[in-house]
Amino acid sequence: MKNFHYVPLSLIALAMLTACNTTTHNARLQDAHERYKFAQSSPQITTLAAAELGEAANSLKLADNALSKGESAVMINQLSYLAIQKISIAQETANRKTYELAVTNASANRNQIRLDARTAEADAAKRQVVIANETVNQQAEDLAAADANAQTDQAVIVIQEMQIRELNAKQTKRGLVVTLGDVLFNSGQSELKSSGTRNVQKVADFLMQHPQRDVLIEGFTDSVGSESFNQLLSERRAESVRSALIDLGVSADRISTQGYGEEHPVAKNDTSAHRQSNRRVEIIFSEDDGAIPTM
């Protein structure tokens, strides 16, 4: 006699739901959809940058198609990132055209010098948009040539350059450095604000794309308060950024921290602005071999 083993329907439903979420969810693509929805809700963008917004919609469709076809996460992230860039172009175009309309409608007899200056600024903004469009178009061609299973070296370089620009990283003698300002922490506190978490997300994305790189997180303070308090605060802020990166999926053994307290100021502690510059957390990226030059 055969024995039948019954599996609870709840377990079957849970398994199906888990499989569905695995195949259809992509954080970068979801972010692109949210940004597109926000742009689409703006009458200014839909009226003044309809063509650019249409290009963004086409790029978003390519990313959706890649997801539905089961393409790799790398390809989906790249196409989603390209869609986000084109959404930004649409926003910049709408802002520029709004400004140009304001200049056009201004009285020719009123503040001619100021009008000339604004016209020059509008021309500069227009040139920046043209350059940005050319850059995005070139990046789109490079990405289209990259196969999902065999990315070309050129595509990797393009993505890395885009990510570095997004991080606002600076090239120093110690390598790439990202500076998180004091505004990302409450005064005298080490817990990272939500706005700081968004900045750290960009660092995590870069590290996930470049597993051969490690980071050193260094904390610094101004000279206000005792040395012992400032030393402890700098260490805790560096650790707070490290914990955020780990929560975002970066392996803990790739992250080192160091607190310097009042040491190594970037400005004199003689004004509030200078002291704010000294209150910072710096993230130093290693070279591909994992080496980070010492301070």
Residue pairs with C-beta under 8 A, 6 or more apart in sequence:
23 70
24 67
26 67
26 73
26 76
26 77
26 80
28 76
28 77
28 80
28 81
28 205
29 63
29 64
29 67
29 76
29 77
29 80
31 80
31 84
32 60
32 63
32 80
32 81
32 83
32 84
32 87
33 60
35 84
35 87
36 56
36 57
36 60
36 83
36 87
39 45
39 53
39 56
39 87
39 90
39 91
40 46
40 53
42 91
42 94
44 94
44 95
44 98
45 53
45 90
45 91
45 94
46 53
47 94
48 93
48 94
48 97
48 98
49 89
49 90
49 91
49 93
49 94
49 97
52 86
52 89
52 90
52 93
53 87
53 90
55 86
55 89
55 90
56 83
56 86
56 87
56 89
56 90
59 79
59 82
59 83
59 86
59 140
60 80
60 83
62 79
62 83
63 76
63 79
63 80
63 82
63 83
66 75
66 76
66 79
66 148
67 76
71 148
72 148
72 149
74 148
74 151
74 209
75 146
75 148
78 143
78 146
78 155
78 159
79 143
81 159
81 162
82 136
82 139
82 140
82 143
85 136
85 139
85 162
86 136
89 129
89 132
89 133
89 136
92 125
92 128
92 129
92 132
93 129
95 125
96 122
96 125
96 126
96 129
99 118
99 121
99 122
99 125
100 122
100 126
103 115
103 118
103 119
103 122
106 115
108 115
139 158
139 162
142 154
142 155
142 158
143 155
143 158
143 159
145 152
145 154
145 155
146 152
146 154
146 155
159 209
160 209
160 210
163 202
163 205
163 206
163 209
164 176
164 206
166 202
167 176
167 178
167 202
167 203
167 206
168 178
169 176
169 177
169 178
169 285
170 176
170 177
170 178
170 179
171 177
173 293
174 284
174 292
174 293
174 295
175 284
175 285
175 286
175 287
175 292
175 293
176 284
176 285
177 282
177 283
177 284
177 285
178 203
178 282
178 283
178 285
179 280
179 281
179 282
179 283
180 196
180 199
180 200
180 241
180 280
180 281
180 282
180 283
181 276
181 279
181 280
182 276
182 279
182 280
183 195
184 192
184 193
184 195
184 196
184 199
184 281
185 191
185 192
185 193
185 196
185 237
185 240
186 193
188 233
190 233
190 236
190 237
190 239
190 240
191 240
192 200
192 240
192 241
192 244
196 241
196 244
197 244
200 241
200 244
200 245
200 248
201 248
203 215
203 245
203 283
204 244
204 245
204 248
204 249
204 250
206 285
207 213
207 215
207 245
207 250
207 254
208 249
208 250
212 288
212 289
212 290
213 254
213 285
213 286
213 287
213 288
213 290
214 254
214 255
214 256
214 285
214 286
214 290
214 292
215 245
215 254
215 255
215 256
215 283
215 284
215 285
215 286
215 292
216 256
216 257
216 258
216 283
216 284
216 286
216 292
217 238
217 241
217 242
217 255
217 256
217 257
217 258
217 281
217 282
217 283
217 284
218 238
218 257
218 258
218 259
218 260
218 281
218 282
218 283
218 284
218 295
219 233
219 234
219 235
219 236
219 237
219 238
219 257
219 258
219 259
219 260
219 280
219 281
220 234
220 260
220 261
220 262
220 263
220 264
220 265
220 278
220 279
220 280
220 281
220 282
221 230
221 231
221 233
221 234
221 261
221 262
221 278
221 279
222 230
222 262
222 265
222 269
222 274
222 275
222 276
222 278
222 279
223 230
223 262
223 265
223 269
223 275
223 278
224 230
224 269
224 275
227 261
227 262
230 261
230 262
231 259
231 260
231 261
231 262
232 259
233 259
233 261
234 259
234 260
234 261
235 257
235 258
235 259
236 259
237 259
237 281
238 257
238 258
238 259
238 281
239 257
241 257
241 281
241 283
242 252
242 255
242 257
245 255
246 252
246 255
256 292
260 295
262 278
264 295
265 278
266 277
266 278
266 280
267 273
267 274
267 275
267 277
267 278
268 274
269 275
269 278
284 292
285 292
286 292
